[in-house]
Amino acid sequence: MRSVLFGLLVLTGIAITQPLNAQIRKIPAVVTDAFKYKYRNAESVEWKDKLSHFVVYFQLGGDKYEAYFKNDGTWTGSQKEITQEELPEDVMEGLDKSKYADWDIVGYFELIQPGDKTEYRLLVSKSDLNKRDLTFSKEGRLVRDKLTL
């Protein structure tokens, strides 16, 4: 009797946790259509459901992108991985003038936003526990400074 009860508990646990590994819901057609319209030539497309919005990871012209869409298909922005050489000089000057000038840069991103607004995101690190996510305007002004893991 005990082994049967234990077996039922194990099976129930498996049944409960199994859906957590699956996609929570189907990506709405309005969202996938909006993505296909904006990024017609995207390759290696992978969707993530974040409940309040959707994130799509993809490649375009050899570059890695992320794009964000609301549940109704509205595009809210994208980011593209870039190299230090692709970073505007004004942004590097802005970093050099900031208190993070001597930190290591571990990631470079171009943020593309509605209304043709462009910003640049730098992930910087002083140590394994001391990391920041910095966003600069294209003129080199620090507009956001967030602690990150």
Rosetta constraint file for C-alpha pairs under 8 A:
AtomPair CA 1 CA 5 HARMONIC 6.26 0.50
AtomPair CA 2 CA 6 HARMONIC 6.04 0.50
AtomPair CA 3 CA 7 HARMONIC 5.97 0.50
AtomPair CA 4 CA 8 HARMONIC 6.22 0.50
AtomPair CA 5 CA 9 HARMONIC 6.27 0.50
AtomPair CA 6 CA 10 HARMONIC 6.27 0.50
AtomPair CA 7 CA 11 HARMONIC 6.20 0.50
AtomPair CA 8 CA 12 HARMONIC 6.02 0.50
AtomPair CA 9 CA 13 HARMONIC 6.13 0.50
AtomPair CA 10 CA 14 HARMONIC 6.28 0.50
AtomPair CA 11 CA 15 HARMONIC 6.10 0.50
AtomPair CA 12 CA 16 HARMONIC 6.10 0.50
AtomPair CA 13 CA 17 HARMONIC 6.21 0.50
AtomPair CA 14 CA 18 HARMONIC 5.88 0.50
AtomPair CA 15 CA 19 HARMONIC 7.45 0.50
AtomPair CA 16 CA 20 HARMONIC 7.75 0.50
AtomPair CA 17 CA 21 HARMONIC 7.31 0.50
AtomPair CA 18 CA 22 HARMONIC 7.21 0.50
AtomPair CA 19 CA 23 HARMONIC 7.86 0.50
AtomPair CA 19 CA 24 HARMONIC 7.66 0.50
AtomPair CA 20 CA 24 HARMONIC 7.43 0.50
AtomPair CA 23 CA 48 HARMONIC 7.79 0.50
AtomPair CA 23 CA 49 HARMONIC 7.09 0.50
AtomPair CA 24 CA 49 HARMONIC 6.91 0.50
AtomPair CA 25 CA 49 HARMONIC 7.48 0.50
AtomPair CA 27 CA 31 HARMONIC 6.80 0.50
AtomPair CA 27 CA 32 HARMONIC 6.92 0.50
AtomPair CA 27 CA 47 HARMONIC 7.95 0.50
AtomPair CA 27 CA 49 HARMONIC 7.55 0.50
AtomPair CA 27 CA 54 HARMONIC 7.97 0.50
AtomPair CA 28 CA 32 HARMONIC 6.56 0.50
AtomPair CA 28 CA 71 HARMONIC 7.55 0.50
AtomPair CA 29 CA 33 HARMONIC 5.78 0.50
AtomPair CA 30 CA 34 HARMONIC 6.13 0.50
AtomPair CA 30 CA 72 HARMONIC 6.54 0.50
AtomPair CA 30 CA 73 HARMONIC 5.23 0.50
AtomPair CA 31 CA 35 HARMONIC 6.29 0.50
AtomPair CA 31 CA 69 HARMONIC 6.75 0.50
AtomPair CA 31 CA 70 HARMONIC 7.61 0.50
AtomPair CA 31 CA 71 HARMONIC 6.78 0.50
AtomPair CA 31 CA 72 HARMONIC 6.53 0.50
AtomPair CA 31 CA 73 HARMONIC 3.99 0.50
AtomPair CA 31 CA 74 HARMONIC 7.43 0.50
AtomPair CA 32 CA 36 HARMONIC 6.13 0.50
AtomPair CA 32 CA 73 HARMONIC 7.54 0.50
AtomPair CA 33 CA 37 HARMONIC 6.11 0.50
AtomPair CA 33 CA 73 HARMONIC 7.81 0.50
AtomPair CA 34 CA 38 HARMONIC 6.23 0.50
AtomPair CA 34 CA 73 HARMONIC 5.76 0.50
AtomPair CA 34 CA 74 HARMONIC 7.33 0.50
AtomPair CA 34 CA 75 HARMONIC 7.44 0.50
AtomPair CA 35 CA 39 HARMONIC 5.85 0.50
AtomPair CA 35 CA 40 HARMONIC 7.73 0.50
AtomPair CA 35 CA 73 HARMONIC 7.97 0.50
AtomPair CA 35 CA 75 HARMONIC 7.85 0.50
AtomPair CA 36 CA 40 HARMONIC 4.99 0.50
AtomPair CA 36 CA 42 HARMONIC 7.87 0.50
AtomPair CA 39 CA 60 HARMONIC 7.97 0.50
AtomPair CA 41 CA 60 HARMONIC 6.53 0.50
AtomPair CA 42 CA 58 HARMONIC 6.19 0.50
AtomPair CA 42 CA 59 HARMONIC 5.70 0.50
AtomPair CA 42 CA 60 HARMONIC 4.97 0.50
AtomPair CA 43 CA 58 HARMONIC 5.80 0.50
AtomPair CA 43 CA 59 HARMONIC 5.11 0.50
AtomPair CA 43 CA 60 HARMONIC 6.24 0.50
AtomPair CA 44 CA 57 HARMONIC 7.77 0.50
AtomPair CA 44 CA 58 HARMONIC 5.26 0.50
AtomPair CA 44 CA 59 HARMONIC 5.97 0.50
AtomPair CA 45 CA 56 HARMONIC 6.71 0.50
AtomPair CA 45 CA 57 HARMONIC 5.74 0.50
AtomPair CA 45 CA 58 HARMONIC 4.48 0.50
AtomPair CA 45 CA 59 HARMONIC 7.20 0.50
AtomPair CA 46 CA 56 HARMONIC 5.59 0.50
AtomPair CA 46 CA 57 HARMONIC 5.16 0.50
AtomPair CA 46 CA 58 HARMONIC 6.40 0.50
AtomPair CA 47 CA 54 HARMONIC 7.05 0.50
AtomPair CA 47 CA 55 HARMONIC 5.87 0.50
AtomPair CA 47 CA 56 HARMONIC 4.44 0.50
AtomPair CA 47 CA 57 HARMONIC 6.40 0.50
AtomPair CA 48 CA 54 HARMONIC 5.81 0.50
AtomPair CA 48 CA 55 HARMONIC 5.15 0.50
AtomPair CA 48 CA 56 HARMONIC 6.21 0.50
AtomPair CA 49 CA 53 HARMONIC 6.58 0.50
AtomPair CA 49 CA 54 HARMONIC 4.84 0.50
AtomPair CA 49 CA 55 HARMONIC 6.58 0.50
AtomPair CA 50 CA 54 HARMONIC 5.54 0.50
AtomPair CA 50 CA 55 HARMONIC 7.14 0.50
AtomPair CA 52 CA 70 HARMONIC 7.07 0.50
AtomPair CA 52 CA 71 HARMONIC 6.91 0.50
AtomPair CA 53 CA 68 HARMONIC 7.03 0.50
AtomPair CA 53 CA 69 HARMONIC 5.79 0.50
AtomPair CA 53 CA 70 HARMONIC 4.61 0.50
AtomPair CA 53 CA 71 HARMONIC 5.46 0.50
AtomPair CA 54 CA 68 HARMONIC 5.81 0.50
AtomPair CA 54 CA 69 HARMONIC 5.24 0.50
AtomPair CA 54 CA 70 HARMONIC 6.34 0.50
AtomPair CA 54 CA 71 HARMONIC 6.94 0.50
AtomPair CA 55 CA 66 HARMONIC 6.65 0.50
AtomPair CA 55 CA 67 HARMONIC 5.69 0.50
AtomPair CA 55 CA 68 HARMONIC 4.73 0.50
AtomPair CA 55 CA 69 HARMONIC 6.51 0.50
AtomPair CA 56 CA 66 HARMONIC 5.57 0.50
AtomPair CA 56 CA 67 HARMONIC 5.30 0.50
AtomPair CA 56 CA 68 HARMONIC 6.57 0.50
AtomPair CA 57 CA 64 HARMONIC 7.55 0.50
AtomPair CA 57 CA 65 HARMONIC 5.82 0.50
AtomPair CA 57 CA 66 HARMONIC 4.57 0.50
AtomPair CA 57 CA 67 HARMONIC 6.69 0.50
AtomPair CA 58 CA 64 HARMONIC 6.06 0.50
AtomPair CA 58 CA 65 HARMONIC 5.39 0.50
AtomPair CA 58 CA 66 HARMONIC 6.44 0.50
AtomPair CA 59 CA 63 HARMONIC 5.39 0.50
AtomPair CA 59 CA 64 HARMONIC 4.67 0.50
AtomPair CA 59 CA 65 HARMONIC 5.88 0.50
AtomPair CA 60 CA 64 HARMONIC 6.67 0.50
AtomPair CA 60 CA 65 HARMONIC 7.29 0.50
AtomPair CA 63 CA 80 HARMONIC 6.96 0.50
AtomPair CA 63 CA 81 HARMONIC 6.79 0.50
AtomPair CA 63 CA 82 HARMONIC 7.91 0.50
AtomPair CA 64 CA 80 HARMONIC 5.80 0.50
AtomPair CA 64 CA 81 HARMONIC 5.66 0.50
AtomPair CA 65 CA 78 HARMONIC 6.89 0.50
AtomPair CA 65 CA 79 HARMONIC 5.59 0.50
AtomPair CA 65 CA 80 HARMONIC 4.44 0.50
AtomPair CA 65 CA 81 HARMONIC 6.47 0.50
AtomPair CA 66 CA 78 HARMONIC 5.43 0.50
AtomPair CA 66 CA 79 HARMONIC 5.30 0.50
AtomPair CA 66 CA 80 HARMONIC 6.61 0.50
AtomPair CA 67 CA 75 HARMONIC 7.59 0.50
AtomPair CA 67 CA 76 HARMONIC 7.77 0.50
AtomPair CA 67 CA 77 HARMONIC 5.86 0.50
AtomPair CA 67 CA 78 HARMONIC 4.05 0.50
AtomPair CA 67 CA 79 HARMONIC 6.47 0.50
AtomPair CA 68 CA 75 HARMONIC 5.97 0.50
AtomPair CA 68 CA 76 HARMONIC 5.54 0.50
AtomPair CA 68 CA 77 HARMONIC 5.51 0.50
AtomPair CA 68 CA 78 HARMONIC 6.08 0.50
AtomPair CA 69 CA 73 HARMONIC 5.65 0.50
AtomPair CA 69 CA 74 HARMONIC 5.38 0.50
AtomPair CA 69 CA 75 HARMONIC 4.44 0.50
AtomPair CA 69 CA 76 HARMONIC 5.64 0.50
AtomPair CA 69 CA 77 HARMONIC 7.54 0.50
AtomPair CA 70 CA 74 HARMONIC 5.15 0.50
AtomPair CA 70 CA 75 HARMONIC 6.50 0.50
AtomPair CA 70 CA 76 HARMONIC 7.02 0.50
AtomPair CA 75 CA 114 HARMONIC 7.67 0.50
AtomPair CA 76 CA 113 HARMONIC 6.59 0.50
AtomPair CA 76 CA 114 HARMONIC 6.49 0.50
AtomPair CA 77 CA 111 HARMONIC 7.26 0.50
AtomPair CA 77 CA 112 HARMONIC 5.65 0.50
AtomPair CA 77 CA 113 HARMONIC 4.44 0.50
AtomPair CA 77 CA 114 HARMONIC 6.28 0.50
AtomPair CA 78 CA 111 HARMONIC 5.89 0.50
AtomPair CA 78 CA 112 HARMONIC 5.10 0.50
AtomPair CA 78 CA 113 HARMONIC 6.48 0.50
AtomPair CA 79 CA 109 HARMONIC 6.19 0.50
AtomPair CA 79 CA 110 HARMONIC 5.46 0.50
AtomPair CA 79 CA 111 HARMONIC 4.43 0.50
AtomPair CA 79 CA 112 HARMONIC 5.88 0.50
AtomPair CA 80 CA 109 HARMONIC 5.39 0.50
AtomPair CA 80 CA 110 HARMONIC 5.16 0.50
AtomPair CA 80 CA 111 HARMONIC 6.60 0.50
AtomPair CA 80 CA 112 HARMONIC 7.91 0.50
AtomPair CA 81 CA 107 HARMONIC 7.80 0.50
AtomPair CA 81 CA 108 HARMONIC 6.01 0.50
AtomPair CA 81 CA 109 HARMONIC 4.58 0.50
AtomPair CA 81 CA 110 HARMONIC 6.50 0.50
AtomPair CA 82 CA 86 HARMONIC 6.09 0.50
AtomPair CA 82 CA 87 HARMONIC 7.34 0.50
AtomPair CA 82 CA 108 HARMONIC 5.40 0.50
AtomPair CA 82 CA 109 HARMONIC 5.33 0.50
AtomPair CA 82 CA 110 HARMONIC 6.59 0.50
AtomPair CA 83 CA 87 HARMONIC 6.76 0.50
AtomPair CA 83 CA 108 HARMONIC 6.06 0.50
AtomPair CA 83 CA 109 HARMONIC 7.96 0.50
AtomPair CA 84 CA 108 HARMONIC 6.70 0.50
AtomPair CA 87 CA 91 HARMONIC 6.77 0.50
AtomPair CA 87 CA 92 HARMONIC 7.19 0.50
AtomPair CA 87 CA 108 HARMONIC 7.72 0.50
AtomPair CA 87 CA 120 HARMONIC 7.75 0.50
AtomPair CA 88 CA 92 HARMONIC 6.79 0.50
AtomPair CA 88 CA 138 HARMONIC 6.94 0.50
AtomPair CA 89 CA 93 HARMONIC 6.21 0.50
AtomPair CA 90 CA 94 HARMONIC 6.09 0.50
AtomPair CA 90 CA 138 HARMONIC 6.81 0.50
AtomPair CA 90 CA 139 HARMONIC 5.49 0.50
AtomPair CA 90 CA 140 HARMONIC 4.65 0.50
AtomPair CA 91 CA 95 HARMONIC 6.25 0.50
AtomPair CA 91 CA 120 HARMONIC 7.53 0.50
AtomPair CA 91 CA 136 HARMONIC 6.41 0.50
AtomPair CA 91 CA 137 HARMONIC 7.30 0.50
AtomPair CA 91 CA 138 HARMONIC 6.27 0.50
AtomPair CA 91 CA 139 HARMONIC 6.47 0.50
AtomPair CA 91 CA 140 HARMONIC 3.93 0.50
AtomPair CA 91 CA 141 HARMONIC 7.28 0.50
AtomPair CA 92 CA 96 HARMONIC 6.13 0.50
AtomPair CA 92 CA 140 HARMONIC 7.09 0.50
AtomPair CA 93 CA 97 HARMONIC 6.24 0.50
AtomPair CA 93 CA 140 HARMONIC 6.59 0.50
AtomPair CA 94 CA 98 HARMONIC 6.33 0.50
AtomPair CA 94 CA 136 HARMONIC 7.66 0.50
AtomPair CA 94 CA 140 HARMONIC 4.51 0.50
AtomPair CA 94 CA 141 HARMONIC 5.89 0.50
AtomPair CA 94 CA 142 HARMONIC 6.92 0.50
AtomPair CA 95 CA 99 HARMONIC 7.90 0.50
AtomPair CA 95 CA 100 HARMONIC 6.57 0.50
AtomPair CA 95 CA 101 HARMONIC 5.57 0.50
AtomPair CA 95 CA 140 HARMONIC 7.49 0.50
AtomPair CA 95 CA 142 HARMONIC 7.84 0.50
AtomPair CA 96 CA 100 HARMONIC 7.34 0.50
AtomPair CA 96 CA 101 HARMONIC 4.51 0.50
AtomPair CA 96 CA 102 HARMONIC 7.92 0.50
AtomPair CA 97 CA 101 HARMONIC 6.55 0.50
AtomPair CA 100 CA 124 HARMONIC 7.69 0.50
AtomPair CA 103 CA 124 HARMONIC 5.99 0.50
AtomPair CA 103 CA 125 HARMONIC 5.57 0.50
AtomPair CA 103 CA 126 HARMONIC 5.15 0.50
AtomPair CA 104 CA 124 HARMONIC 5.42 0.50
AtomPair CA 104 CA 125 HARMONIC 5.17 0.50
AtomPair CA 104 CA 126 HARMONIC 6.36 0.50
AtomPair CA 105 CA 122 HARMONIC 6.73 0.50
AtomPair CA 105 CA 123 HARMONIC 5.88 0.50
AtomPair CA 105 CA 124 HARMONIC 4.41 0.50
AtomPair CA 105 CA 125 HARMONIC 6.43 0.50
AtomPair CA 106 CA 122 HARMONIC 7.52 0.50
AtomPair CA 106 CA 123 HARMONIC 5.46 0.50
AtomPair CA 106 CA 124 HARMONIC 5.62 0.50
AtomPair CA 106 CA 125 HARMONIC 6.90 0.50
AtomPair CA 107 CA 121 HARMONIC 7.98 0.50
AtomPair CA 107 CA 122 HARMONIC 5.65 0.50
AtomPair CA 107 CA 123 HARMONIC 4.91 0.50
AtomPair CA 107 CA 124 HARMONIC 7.22 0.50
AtomPair CA 108 CA 120 HARMONIC 7.43 0.50
AtomPair CA 108 CA 121 HARMONIC 6.03 0.50
AtomPair CA 108 CA 122 HARMONIC 4.93 0.50
AtomPair CA 108 CA 123 HARMONIC 6.69 0.50
AtomPair CA 109 CA 120 HARMONIC 5.71 0.50
AtomPair CA 109 CA 121 HARMONIC 4.98 0.50
AtomPair CA 109 CA 122 HARMONIC 6.42 0.50
AtomPair CA 110 CA 118 HARMONIC 7.01 0.50
AtomPair CA 110 CA 119 HARMONIC 6.09 0.50
AtomPair CA 110 CA 120 HARMONIC 4.66 0.50
AtomPair CA 110 CA 121 HARMONIC 6.29 0.50
AtomPair CA 111 CA 118 HARMONIC 5.53 0.50
AtomPair CA 111 CA 119 HARMONIC 4.98 0.50
AtomPair CA 111 CA 120 HARMONIC 5.59 0.50
AtomPair CA 111 CA 121 HARMONIC 6.86 0.50
AtomPair CA 112 CA 116 HARMONIC 6.96 0.50
AtomPair CA 112 CA 117 HARMONIC 6.20 0.50
AtomPair CA 112 CA 118 HARMONIC 4.94 0.50
AtomPair CA 112 CA 119 HARMONIC 6.84 0.50
AtomPair CA 113 CA 117 HARMONIC 5.08 0.50
AtomPair CA 113 CA 118 HARMONIC 6.14 0.50
AtomPair CA 118 CA 137 HARMONIC 7.18 0.50
AtomPair CA 118 CA 138 HARMONIC 6.62 0.50
AtomPair CA 119 CA 135 HARMONIC 6.71 0.50
AtomPair CA 119 CA 136 HARMONIC 5.73 0.50
AtomPair CA 119 CA 137 HARMONIC 4.77 0.50
AtomPair CA 119 CA 138 HARMONIC 5.56 0.50
AtomPair CA 120 CA 135 HARMONIC 5.53 0.50
AtomPair CA 120 CA 136 HARMONIC 5.16 0.50
AtomPair CA 120 CA 137 HARMONIC 6.40 0.50
AtomPair CA 120 CA 138 HARMONIC 6.78 0.50
AtomPair CA 121 CA 133 HARMONIC 6.94 0.50
AtomPair CA 121 CA 134 HARMONIC 5.55 0.50
AtomPair CA 121 CA 135 HARMONIC 4.36 0.50
AtomPair CA 121 CA 136 HARMONIC 6.34 0.50
AtomPair CA 122 CA 133 HARMONIC 6.02 0.50
AtomPair CA 122 CA 134 HARMONIC 5.15 0.50
AtomPair CA 122 CA 135 HARMONIC 6.36 0.50
AtomPair CA 123 CA 131 HARMONIC 7.32 0.50
AtomPair CA 123 CA 132 HARMONIC 5.93 0.50
AtomPair CA 123 CA 133 HARMONIC 4.74 0.50
AtomPair CA 123 CA 134 HARMONIC 6.25 0.50
AtomPair CA 124 CA 131 HARMONIC 5.74 0.50
AtomPair CA 124 CA 132 HARMONIC 5.35 0.50
AtomPair CA 124 CA 133 HARMONIC 6.50 0.50
AtomPair CA 124 CA 134 HARMONIC 7.48 0.50
AtomPair CA 125 CA 130 HARMONIC 5.97 0.50
AtomPair CA 125 CA 131 HARMONIC 4.35 0.50
AtomPair CA 125 CA 132 HARMONIC 6.40 0.50
AtomPair CA 126 CA 130 HARMONIC 5.39 0.50
AtomPair CA 126 CA 131 HARMONIC 6.27 0.50
AtomPair CA 127 CA 131 HARMONIC 6.86 0.50
AtomPair CA 129 CA 149 HARMONIC 7.19 0.50
AtomPair CA 130 CA 147 HARMONIC 7.91 0.50
AtomPair CA 131 CA 147 HARMONIC 6.15 0.50
AtomPair CA 131 CA 148 HARMONIC 5.50 0.50
AtomPair CA 131 CA 149 HARMONIC 6.39 0.50
AtomPair CA 132 CA 145 HARMONIC 6.73 0.50
AtomPair CA 132 CA 146 HARMONIC 5.58 0.50
AtomPair CA 132 CA 147 HARMONIC 4.63 0.50
AtomPair CA 132 CA 148 HARMONIC 5.25 0.50
AtomPair CA 133 CA 144 HARMONIC 7.86 0.50
AtomPair CA 133 CA 145 HARMONIC 5.88 0.50
AtomPair CA 133 CA 146 HARMONIC 5.05 0.50
AtomPair CA 133 CA 147 HARMONIC 6.19 0.50
AtomPair CA 133 CA 148 HARMONIC 6.07 0.50
AtomPair CA 134 CA 142 HARMONIC 7.06 0.50
AtomPair CA 134 CA 143 HARMONIC 7.76 0.50
AtomPair CA 134 CA 144 HARMONIC 5.70 0.50
AtomPair CA 134 CA 145 HARMONIC 4.69 0.50
AtomPair CA 134 CA 146 HARMONIC 6.46 0.50
AtomPair CA 135 CA 142 HARMONIC 5.93 0.50
AtomPair CA 135 CA 143 HARMONIC 5.65 0.50
AtomPair CA 135 CA 144 HARMONIC 4.95 0.50
AtomPair CA 135 CA 145 HARMONIC 6.54 0.50
AtomPair CA 136 CA 140 HARMONIC 5.55 0.50
AtomPair CA 136 CA 141 HARMONIC 5.26 0.50
AtomPair CA 136 CA 142 HARMONIC 4.41 0.50
AtomPair CA 136 CA 143 HARMONIC 5.43 0.50
AtomPair CA 136 CA 144 HARMONIC 7.07 0.50
AtomPair CA 137 CA 141 HARMONIC 5.22 0.50
AtomPair CA 137 CA 142 HARMONIC 6.56 0.50
AtomPair CA 137 CA 143 HARMONIC 6.58 0.50
